């Protein structure tokens, strides 16, 4: 927060717009240093110290790594924005923005929503239960509950809660080499 005379404003050097896209971002190619004074930092002054910031700076934070968009929001609000699939998994610094259409991917700041320059936010081998109802036909859920067929002798009950969309559900069950495929459409 910056106070200047009677006005106040909030800003981040790499802050977010209203739609959670980056206002501006730059990737540093080297260390931050002030060559004129042996690496001493000046906050609130220009490089040679001839002009000084007029106002009051209440907070200054410096991080060793660039924050992702969700990290910046968490610093500002105290809460990390929730995602439908494994919200605790973060985007890498190279692709700091969660893809707005397919939340299992991250994309670079400034990239269009249809970009192919994307990386997985989750491990490619992950198949969490929340994938079963994520409104994305590109994801699959794999159950590891039944490790042997002995568990299947008492029957299996599958309950699907259709909260958000239309679904085509296919179940593939392999019992002693016999594969049972069940297809069902719901809307």
ZIURQUI-V43642 format. One record per run of one state. SS is the DSSP state (h for helix, s for strand, l for the rest). FROM is the first residue (numbers start at 1). LEN is the number of residues. If there is no record, write none. Layout:
ss=SS from=FROM len=LEN
ss=SS from=FROM len=LEN
//
This chain:
ss=l from=1 len=1
ss=s from=2 len=3
ss=l from=5 len=2
ss=s from=7 len=3
ss=l from=10 len=6
ss=s from=16 len=1
ss=l from=17 len=5
ss=s from=22 len=1
ss=l from=23 len=12
ss=h from=35 len=3
ss=l from=38 len=7
ss=s from=45 len=1
ss=l from=46 len=6
ss=s from=52 len=1
ss=l from=53 len=3
ss=s from=56 len=2
ss=l from=58 len=11
ss=h from=69 len=9
ss=l from=78 len=15
ss=h from=93 len=3
ss=l from=96 len=1
ss=s from=97 len=2
ss=l from=99 len=6
ss=s from=105 len=3
ss=l from=108 len=10
ss=s from=118 len=3
ss=l from=121 len=8
ss=h from=129 len=5
ss=l from=134 len=15
ss=h from=149 len=6
ss=l from=155 len=12
ss=s from=167 len=9
ss=l from=176 len=2
ss=s from=178 len=9
ss=l from=187 len=1
//
